[in-house]
Every structure is written in structure tokens, then in C-alpha cells.
Amino acid sequence: METTISIKQSTAQMLAQLKKKMNMKSMDEAIVEIMRKSENLPRSRFGSQPSLKSFKKEERAKFHEL
């Protein structure tokens, strides 16, 4: 599930720079990595296959029909 959050423009710029520096594909990846490092959380807390892409809405709907 995706959501929108409100942040200051300066925060968005810093996050974009960090995303680029960390070689992340999305801001979400950068935020998760920052949280993981700051809390010393193992990758397993974010799923066993964090590199897998999420299901699309259409794909989720298909599974609910089963």
C-alpha cells in the first residue's frame, strides 16, 4: 500500500541527495535503509526478499479472486 507524506522542500532535497549517494532506486528504499541503520535492524525485519518488487494493484486483485 502506498501513501503520501508531507515534508518540507529542504527535507525532500536532502533525501534526494542521500538517495543518489546511497545509490537507491527510490526514496522509499533510502528511508528504509536509513531506519534500518539507525535502529540496527536486520534486513529480515523488512521481509526475506527485500529486492522483490511489490505486486501491482491488478495482480493483488487477481489473487483475491482465488
PDB file of N, CA, C and O in Angstrom:
ATOM      1  N   MET A   1       0.836  -1.173   0.000  1.00  0.00           N
ATOM      2  CA  MET A   1       0.000   0.000   0.000  1.00  0.00           C
ATOM      3  C   MET A   1       0.884   1.240   0.000  1.00  0.00           C
ATOM      4  O   MET A   1       1.799   1.362   0.815  1.00  0.00           O
ATOM      5  N   GLU A   2       0.614   2.125  -0.885  1.00  0.00           N
ATOM      6  CA  GLU A   2       1.383   3.361  -0.957  1.00  0.00           C
ATOM      7  C   GLU A   2       0.628   4.468  -0.253  1.00  0.00           C
ATOM      8  O   GLU A   2      -0.597   4.431  -0.144  1.00  0.00           O
ATOM      9  N   THR A   3       1.372   5.454   0.222  1.00  0.00           N
ATOM     10  CA  THR A   3       0.766   6.599   0.891  1.00  0.00           C
ATOM     11  C   THR A   3       1.582   7.836   0.574  1.00  0.00           C
ATOM     12  O   THR A   3       2.699   7.740   0.065  1.00  0.00           O
ATOM     13  N   THR A   4       1.036   8.971   0.870  1.00  0.00           N
ATOM     14  CA  THR A   4       1.721  10.234   0.648  1.00  0.00           C
ATOM     15  C   THR A   4       1.997  10.869   2.001  1.00  0.00           C
ATOM     16  O   THR A   4       1.144  10.860   2.889  1.00  0.00           O
ATOM     17  N   ILE A   5       3.199  11.422   2.149  1.00  0.00           N
ATOM     18  CA  ILE A   5       3.523  12.137   3.380  1.00  0.00           C
ATOM     19  C   ILE A   5       3.937  13.559   3.030  1.00  0.00           C
ATOM     20  O   ILE A   5       4.423  13.827   1.931  1.00  0.00           O
ATOM     21  N   SER A   6       3.740  14.445   3.961  1.00  0.00           N
ATOM     22  CA  SER A   6       4.093  15.844   3.739  1.00  0.00           C
ATOM     23  C   SER A   6       5.419  16.140   4.438  1.00  0.00           C
ATOM     24  O   SER A   6       5.556  15.932   5.643  1.00  0.00           O
ATOM     25  N   ILE A   7       6.395  16.629   3.664  1.00  0.00           N
ATOM     26  CA  ILE A   7       7.685  17.025   4.230  1.00  0.00           C
ATOM     27  C   ILE A   7       8.085  18.369   3.626  1.00  0.00           C
ATOM     28  O   ILE A   7       7.595  18.763   2.568  1.00  0.00           O
ATOM     29  N   LYS A   8       8.971  19.051   4.311  1.00  0.00           N
ATOM     30  CA  LYS A   8       9.450  20.340   3.803  1.00  0.00           C
ATOM     31  C   LYS A   8      10.283  20.119   2.543  1.00  0.00           C
ATOM     32  O   LYS A   8      10.873  19.056   2.351  1.00  0.00           O
ATOM     33  N   GLN A   9      10.320  21.136   1.696  1.00  0.00           N
ATOM     34  CA  GLN A   9      11.087  21.069   0.452  1.00  0.00           C
ATOM     35  C   GLN A   9      12.560  20.789   0.734  1.00  0.00           C
ATOM     36  O   GLN A   9      13.196  20.018   0.016  1.00  0.00           O
ATOM     37  N   SER A  10      13.100  21.412   1.776  1.00  0.00           N
ATOM     38  CA  SER A  10      14.513  21.203   2.117  1.00  0.00           C
ATOM     39  C   SER A  10      14.771  19.749   2.521  1.00  0.00           C
ATOM     40  O   SER A  10      15.826  19.195   2.210  1.00  0.00           O
ATOM     41  N   THR A  11      13.812  19.135   3.212  1.00  0.00           N
ATOM     42  CA  THR A  11      13.948  17.730   3.599  1.00  0.00           C
ATOM     43  C   THR A  11      13.911  16.840   2.363  1.00  0.00           C
ATOM     44  O   THR A  11      14.684  15.888   2.261  1.00  0.00           O
ATOM     45  N   ALA A  12      13.022  17.143   1.428  1.00  0.00           N
ATOM     46  CA  ALA A  12      12.928  16.372   0.181  1.00  0.00           C
ATOM     47  C   ALA A  12      14.234  16.465  -0.604  1.00  0.00           C
ATOM     48  O   ALA A  12      14.682  15.479  -1.188  1.00  0.00           O
ATOM     49  N   GLN A  13      14.840  17.647  -0.618  1.00  0.00           N
ATOM     50  CA  GLN A  13      16.105  17.819  -1.330  1.00  0.00           C
ATOM     51  C   GLN A  13      17.221  17.011  -0.675  1.00  0.00           C
ATOM     52  O   GLN A  13      18.021  16.374  -1.361  1.00  0.00           O
ATOM     53  N   MET A  14      17.268  17.042   0.658  1.00  0.00           N
ATOM     54  CA  MET A  14      18.287  16.258   1.367  1.00  0.00           C
ATOM     55  C   MET A  14      18.086  14.771   1.120  1.00  0.00           C
ATOM     56  O   MET A  14      19.049  14.033   0.915  1.00  0.00           O
ATOM     57  N   LEU A  15      16.832  14.333   1.142  1.00  0.00           N
ATOM     58  CA  LEU A  15      16.535  12.926   0.912  1.00  0.00           C
ATOM     59  C   LEU A  15      16.912  12.517  -0.514  1.00  0.00           C
ATOM     60  O   LEU A  15      17.429  11.421  -0.729  1.00  0.00           O
ATOM     61  N   ALA A  16      16.659  13.382  -1.471  1.00  0.00           N
ATOM     62  CA  ALA A  16      17.029  13.094  -2.863  1.00  0.00           C
ATOM     63  C   ALA A  16      18.550  12.962  -3.001  1.00  0.00           C
ATOM     64  O   ALA A  16      19.038  12.092  -3.723  1.00  0.00           O
ATOM     65  N   GLN A  17      19.289  13.821  -2.314  1.00  0.00           N
ATOM     66  CA  GLN A  17      20.750  13.742  -2.360  1.00  0.00           C
ATOM     67  C   GLN A  17      21.237  12.448  -1.718  1.00  0.00           C
ATOM     68  O   GLN A  17      22.139  11.791  -2.237  1.00  0.00           O
ATOM     69  N   LEU A  18      20.639  12.091  -0.595  1.00  0.00           N
ATOM     70  CA  LEU A  18      21.009  10.865   0.098  1.00  0.00           C
ATOM     71  C   LEU A  18      20.691   9.640  -0.755  1.00  0.00           C
ATOM     72  O   LEU A  18      21.478   8.696  -0.826  1.00  0.00           O
ATOM     73  N   LYS A  19      19.535   9.669  -1.394  1.00  0.00           N
ATOM     74  CA  LYS A  19      19.121   8.568  -2.279  1.00  0.00           C
ATOM     75  C   LYS A  19      20.161   8.360  -3.367  1.00  0.00           C
ATOM     76  O   LYS A  19      20.552   7.230  -3.660  1.00  0.00           O
ATOM     77  N   LYS A  20      20.600   9.449  -3.956  1.00  0.00           N
ATOM     78  CA  LYS A  20      21.607   9.367  -5.019  1.00  0.00           C
ATOM     79  C   LYS A  20      22.937   8.860  -4.468  1.00  0.00           C
ATOM     80  O   LYS A  20      23.578   8.001  -5.073  1.00  0.00           O
ATOM     81  N   LYS A  21      23.347   9.394  -3.324  1.00  0.00           N
ATOM     82  CA  LYS A  21      24.619   8.998  -2.706  1.00  0.00           C
ATOM     83  C   LYS A  21      24.614   7.512  -2.317  1.00  0.00           C
ATOM     84  O   LYS A  21      25.627   6.825  -2.443  1.00  0.00           O
ATOM     85  N   MET A  22      23.460   7.030  -1.845  1.00  0.00           N
ATOM     86  CA  MET A  22      23.334   5.636  -1.410  1.00  0.00           C
ATOM     87  C   MET A  22      23.042   4.701  -2.587  1.00  0.00           C
ATOM     88  O   MET A  22      22.947   3.486  -2.412  1.00  0.00           O
ATOM     89  N   ASN A  23      22.901   5.275  -3.788  1.00  0.00           N
ATOM     90  CA  ASN A  23      22.617   4.501  -4.997  1.00  0.00           C
ATOM     91  C   ASN A  23      21.323   3.694  -4.866  1.00  0.00           C
ATOM     92  O   ASN A  23      21.265   2.522  -5.239  1.00  0.00           O
ATOM     93  N   MET A  24      20.294   4.340  -4.331  1.00  0.00           N
ATOM     94  CA  MET A  24      18.992   3.704  -4.164  1.00  0.00           C
ATOM     95  C   MET A  24      18.104   4.038  -5.361  1.00  0.00           C
ATOM     96  O   MET A  24      18.298   5.057  -6.024  1.00  0.00           O
ATOM     97  N   LYS A  25      17.136   3.174  -5.628  1.00  0.00           N
ATOM     98  CA  LYS A  25      16.237   3.376  -6.759  1.00  0.00           C
ATOM     99  C   LYS A  25      15.073   4.306  -6.414  1.00  0.00           C
ATOM    100  O   LYS A  25      14.518   4.964  -7.294  1.00  0.00           O
ATOM    101  N   SER A  26      14.709   4.359  -5.144  1.00  0.00           N
ATOM    102  CA  SER A  26      13.563   5.181  -4.744  1.00  0.00           C
ATOM    103  C   SER A  26      13.833   5.830  -3.392  1.00  0.00           C
ATOM    104  O   SER A  26      14.727   5.422  -2.650  1.00  0.00           O
ATOM    105  N   MET A  27      13.044   6.839  -3.098  1.00  0.00           N
ATOM    106  CA  MET A  27      13.167   7.491  -1.793  1.00  0.00           C
ATOM    107  C   MET A  27      12.729   6.530  -0.699  1.00  0.00           C
ATOM    108  O   MET A  27      13.266   6.558   0.408  1.00  0.00           O
ATOM    109  N   ASP A  28      11.756   5.679  -1.005  1.00  0.00           N
ATOM    110  CA  ASP A  28      11.304   4.692  -0.025  1.00  0.00           C
ATOM    111  C   ASP A  28      12.457   3.777   0.383  1.00  0.00           C
ATOM    112  O   ASP A  28      12.642   3.508   1.570  1.00  0.00           O
ATOM    113  N   GLU A  29      13.230   3.299  -0.588  1.00  0.00           N
ATOM    114  CA  GLU A  29      14.396   2.460  -0.283  1.00  0.00           C
ATOM    115  C   GLU A  29      15.373   3.203   0.620  1.00  0.00           C
ATOM    116  O   GLU A  29      15.902   2.635   1.575  1.00  0.00           O
ATOM    117  N   ALA A  30      15.607   4.467   0.313  1.00  0.00           N
ATOM    118  CA  ALA A  30      16.539   5.264   1.117  1.00  0.00           C
ATOM    119  C   ALA A  30      16.029   5.420   2.547  1.00  0.00           C
ATOM    120  O   ALA A  30      16.800   5.301   3.499  1.00  0.00           O
ATOM    121  N   ILE A  31      14.738   5.686   2.700  1.00  0.00           N
ATOM    122  CA  ILE A  31      14.166   5.855   4.044  1.00  0.00           C
ATOM    123  C   ILE A  31      14.280   4.558   4.831  1.00  0.00           C
ATOM    124  O   ILE A  31      14.668   4.578   6.000  1.00  0.00           O
ATOM    125  N   VAL A  32      13.947   3.430   4.208  1.00  0.00           N
ATOM    126  CA  VAL A  32      14.031   2.132   4.893  1.00  0.00           C
ATOM    127  C   VAL A  32      15.470   1.844   5.313  1.00  0.00           C
ATOM    128  O   VAL A  32      15.715   1.374   6.424  1.00  0.00           O
ATOM    129  N   GLU A  33      16.418   2.127   4.425  1.00  0.00           N
ATOM    130  CA  GLU A  33      17.834   1.881   4.746  1.00  0.00           C
ATOM    131  C   GLU A  33      18.296   2.778   5.900  1.00  0.00           C
ATOM    132  O   GLU A  33      19.025   2.329   6.785  1.00  0.00           O
ATOM    133  N   ILE A  34      17.878   4.029   5.888  1.00  0.00           N
ATOM    134  CA  ILE A  34      18.227   4.956   6.981  1.00  0.00           C
ATOM    135  C   ILE A  34      17.657   4.434   8.295  1.00  0.00           C
ATOM    136  O   ILE A  34      18.355   4.412   9.309  1.00  0.00           O
ATOM    137  N   MET A  35      16.399   4.016   8.283  1.00  0.00           N
ATOM    138  CA  MET A  35      15.772   3.496   9.508  1.00  0.00           C
ATOM    139  C   MET A  35      16.474   2.225   9.981  1.00  0.00           C
ATOM    140  O   MET A  35      16.738   2.054  11.171  1.00  0.00           O
ATOM    141  N   ARG A  36      16.770   1.342   9.038  1.00  0.00           N
ATOM    142  CA  ARG A  36      17.430   0.086   9.388  1.00  0.00           C
ATOM    143  C   ARG A  36      18.771   0.338  10.055  1.00  0.00           C
ATOM    144  O   ARG A  36      19.102  -0.279  11.068  1.00  0.00           O
ATOM    145  N   LYS A  37      19.546   1.260   9.469  1.00  0.00           N
ATOM    146  CA  LYS A  37      20.861   1.563  10.024  1.00  0.00           C
ATOM    147  C   LYS A  37      20.766   2.280  11.366  1.00  0.00           C
ATOM    148  O   LYS A  37      21.548   2.000  12.275  1.00  0.00           O
ATOM    149  N   SER A  38      19.827   3.190  11.496  1.00  0.00           N
ATOM    150  CA  SER A  38      19.730   3.957  12.739  1.00  0.00           C
ATOM    151  C   SER A  38      19.236   3.108  13.902  1.00  0.00           C
ATOM    152  O   SER A  38      19.555   3.386  15.059  1.00  0.00           O
ATOM    153  N   GLU A  39      18.463   2.080  13.599  1.00  0.00           N
ATOM    154  CA  GLU A  39      17.923   1.224  14.653  1.00  0.00           C
ATOM    155  C   GLU A  39      18.641  -0.118  14.736  1.00  0.00           C
ATOM    156  O   GLU A  39      18.271  -0.973  15.542  1.00  0.00           O
ATOM    157  N   ASN A  40      19.665  -0.307  13.905  1.00  0.00           N
ATOM    158  CA  ASN A  40      20.390  -1.581  13.851  1.00  0.00           C
ATOM    159  C   ASN A  40      19.447  -2.754  13.612  1.00  0.00           C
ATOM    160  O   ASN A  40      19.589  -3.808  14.232  1.00  0.00           O
ATOM    161  N   LEU A  41      18.484  -2.571  12.714  1.00  0.00           N
ATOM    162  CA  LEU A  41      17.522  -3.624  12.420  1.00  0.00           C
ATOM    163  C   LEU A  41      18.074  -4.552  11.354  1.00  0.00           C
ATOM    164  O   LEU A  41      18.654  -4.094  10.370  1.00  0.00           O
ATOM    165  N   PRO A  42      17.899  -5.847  11.540  1.00  0.00           N
ATOM    166  CA  PRO A  42      18.345  -6.773  10.500  1.00  0.00           C
ATOM    167  C   PRO A  42      17.442  -6.658   9.278  1.00  0.00           C
ATOM    168  O   PRO A  42      16.277  -6.278   9.398  1.00  0.00           O
ATOM    169  N   ARG A  43      17.972  -6.981   8.112  1.00  0.00           N
ATOM    170  CA  ARG A  43      17.176  -6.929   6.882  1.00  0.00           C
ATOM    171  C   ARG A  43      15.936  -7.809   6.969  1.00  0.00           C
ATOM    172  O   ARG A  43      14.936  -7.530   6.308  1.00  0.00           O
ATOM    173  N   SER A  44      15.983  -8.864   7.772  1.00  0.00           N
ATOM    174  CA  SER A  44      14.852  -9.783   7.872  1.00  0.00           C
ATOM    175  C   SER A  44      13.593  -9.099   8.391  1.00  0.00           C
ATOM    176  O   SER A  44      12.489  -9.596   8.168  1.00  0.00           O
ATOM    177  N   ARG A  45      13.737  -7.977   9.075  1.00  0.00           N
ATOM    178  CA  ARG A  45      12.562  -7.242   9.554  1.00  0.00           C
ATOM    179  C   ARG A  45      11.782  -6.629   8.396  1.00  0.00           C
ATOM    180  O   ARG A  45      10.629  -6.234   8.569  1.00  0.00           O
ATOM    181  N   PHE A  46      12.390  -6.546   7.230  1.00  0.00           N
ATOM    182  CA  PHE A  46      11.745  -5.940   6.063  1.00  0.00           C
ATOM    183  C   PHE A  46      11.402  -6.993   5.015  1.00  0.00           C
ATOM    184  O   PHE A  46      11.283  -6.676   3.832  1.00  0.00           O
ATOM    185  N   GLY A  47      11.245  -8.233   5.441  1.00  0.00           N
ATOM    186  CA  GLY A  47      10.901  -9.303   4.513  1.00  0.00           C
ATOM    187  C   GLY A  47      12.130 -10.101   4.127  1.00  0.00           C
ATOM    188  O   GLY A  47      13.251  -9.593   4.154  1.00  0.00           O
ATOM    189  N   SER A  48      11.913 -11.331   3.773  1.00  0.00           N
ATOM    190  CA  SER A  48      13.046 -12.197   3.449  1.00  0.00           C
ATOM    191  C   SER A  48      13.619 -11.900   2.072  1.00  0.00           C
ATOM    192  O   SER A  48      14.763 -12.257   1.792  1.00  0.00           O
ATOM    193  N   GLN A  49      12.847 -11.254   1.211  1.00  0.00           N
ATOM    194  CA  GLN A  49      13.300 -10.935  -0.138  1.00  0.00           C
ATOM    195  C   GLN A  49      13.068  -9.445  -0.416  1.00  0.00           C
ATOM    196  O   GLN A  49      12.205  -9.108  -1.227  1.00  0.00           O
ATOM    197  N   PRO A  50      13.812  -8.549   0.234  1.00  0.00           N
ATOM    198  CA  PRO A  50      13.560  -7.112   0.083  1.00  0.00           C
ATOM    199  C   PRO A  50      13.772  -6.588  -1.332  1.00  0.00           C
ATOM    200  O   PRO A  50      13.300  -5.502  -1.669  1.00  0.00           O
ATOM    201  N   SER A  51      14.481  -7.353  -2.162  1.00  0.00           N
ATOM    202  CA  SER A  51      14.732  -6.882  -3.529  1.00  0.00           C
ATOM    203  C   SER A  51      13.557  -7.163  -4.465  1.00  0.00           C
ATOM    204  O   SER A  51      13.512  -6.636  -5.576  1.00  0.00           O
ATOM    205  N   LEU A  52      12.601  -7.995  -4.022  1.00  0.00           N
ATOM    206  CA  LEU A  52      11.447  -8.283  -4.868  1.00  0.00           C
ATOM    207  C   LEU A  52      10.543  -7.059  -4.959  1.00  0.00           C
ATOM    208  O   LEU A  52      10.372  -6.317  -3.991  1.00  0.00           O
ATOM    209  N   LYS A  53       9.970  -6.867  -6.144  1.00  0.00           N
ATOM    210  CA  LYS A  53       9.063  -5.742  -6.336  1.00  0.00           C
ATOM    211  C   LYS A  53       7.691  -6.077  -5.755  1.00  0.00           C
ATOM    212  O   LYS A  53       7.318  -7.249  -5.697  1.00  0.00           O
ATOM    213  N   SER A  54       6.937  -5.066  -5.324  1.00  0.00           N
ATOM    214  CA  SER A  54       5.597  -5.272  -4.805  1.00  0.00           C
ATOM    215  C   SER A  54       4.662  -5.651  -5.940  1.00  0.00           C
ATOM    216  O   SER A  54       4.922  -5.387  -7.114  1.00  0.00           O
ATOM    217  N   PHE A  55       3.565  -6.279  -5.545  1.00  0.00           N
ATOM    218  CA  PHE A  55       2.549  -6.607  -6.525  1.00  0.00           C
ATOM    219  C   PHE A  55       1.844  -5.345  -6.985  1.00  0.00           C
ATOM    220  O   PHE A  55       1.684  -4.400  -6.211  1.00  0.00           O
ATOM    221  N   LYS A  56       1.425  -5.326  -8.236  1.00  0.00           N
ATOM    222  CA  LYS A  56       0.636  -4.219  -8.758  1.00  0.00           C
ATOM    223  C   LYS A  56      -0.809  -4.425  -8.312  1.00  0.00           C
ATOM    224  O   LYS A  56      -1.206  -5.533  -7.952  1.00  0.00           O
ATOM    225  N   LYS A  57      -1.588  -3.350  -8.339  1.00  0.00           N
ATOM    226  CA  LYS A  57      -2.987  -3.426  -7.931  1.00  0.00           C
ATOM    227  C   LYS A  57      -3.727  -4.535  -8.665  1.00  0.00           C
ATOM    228  O   LYS A  57      -4.468  -5.304  -8.053  1.00  0.00           O
ATOM    229  N   GLU A  58      -3.527  -4.615  -9.982  1.00  0.00           N
ATOM    230  CA  GLU A  58      -4.218  -5.612 -10.790  1.00  0.00           C
ATOM    231  C   GLU A  58      -3.837  -7.030 -10.349  1.00  0.00           C
ATOM    232  O   GLU A  58      -4.680  -7.927 -10.322  1.00  0.00           O
ATOM    233  N   GLU A  59      -2.573  -7.218 -10.007  1.00  0.00           N
ATOM    234  CA  GLU A  59      -2.109  -8.535  -9.579  1.00  0.00           C
ATOM    235  C   GLU A  59      -2.708  -8.904  -8.229  1.00  0.00           C
ATOM    236  O   GLU A  59      -3.097 -10.052  -8.013  1.00  0.00           O
ATOM    237  N   ARG A  60      -2.784  -7.930  -7.313  1.00  0.00           N
ATOM    238  CA  ARG A  60      -3.382  -8.194  -5.997  1.00  0.00           C
ATOM    239  C   ARG A  60      -4.839  -8.589  -6.145  1.00  0.00           C
ATOM    240  O   ARG A  60      -5.304  -9.515  -5.481  1.00  0.00           O
ATOM    241  N   ALA A  61      -5.564  -7.890  -7.015  1.00  0.00           N
ATOM    242  CA  ALA A  61      -6.974  -8.177  -7.225  1.00  0.00           C
ATOM    243  C   ALA A  61      -7.151  -9.607  -7.742  1.00  0.00           C
ATOM    244  O   ALA A  61      -8.092 -10.300  -7.356  1.00  0.00           O
ATOM    245  N   LYS A  62      -6.246 -10.041  -8.613  1.00  0.00           N
ATOM    246  CA  LYS A  62      -6.310 -11.389  -9.171  1.00  0.00           C
ATOM    247  C   LYS A  62      -6.206 -12.439  -8.070  1.00  0.00           C
ATOM    248  O   LYS A  62      -6.924 -13.438  -8.101  1.00  0.00           O
ATOM    249  N   PHE A  63      -5.317 -12.224  -7.093  1.00  0.00           N
ATOM    250  CA  PHE A  63      -5.137 -13.182  -6.014  1.00  0.00           C
ATOM    251  C   PHE A  63      -6.350 -13.222  -5.092  1.00  0.00           C
ATOM    252  O   PHE A  63      -6.661 -14.270  -4.524  1.00  0.00           O
ATOM    253  N   HIS A  64      -7.030 -12.106  -4.939  1.00  0.00           N
ATOM    254  CA  HIS A  64      -8.217 -12.072  -4.065  1.00  0.00           C
ATOM    255  C   HIS A  64      -9.381 -12.835  -4.673  1.00  0.00           C
ATOM    256  O   HIS A  64     -10.300 -13.233  -3.956  1.00  0.00           O
ATOM    257  N   GLU A  65      -9.357 -13.045  -5.982  1.00  0.00           N
ATOM    258  CA  GLU A  65     -10.428 -13.771  -6.649  1.00  0.00           C
ATOM    259  C   GLU A  65     -10.341 -15.270  -6.406  1.00  0.00           C
ATOM    260  O   GLU A  65     -11.325 -15.983  -6.601  1.00  0.00           O
ATOM    261  N   LEU A  66      -9.187 -15.756  -5.985  1.00  0.00           N
ATOM    262  CA  LEU A  66      -9.000 -17.207  -5.809  1.00  0.00           C
ATOM    263  C   LEU A  66      -9.866 -17.782  -4.745  1.00  0.00           C
ATOM    264  O   LEU A  66      -9.814 -18.985  -4.489  1.00  0.00           O
TER     265      LEU A  66
END
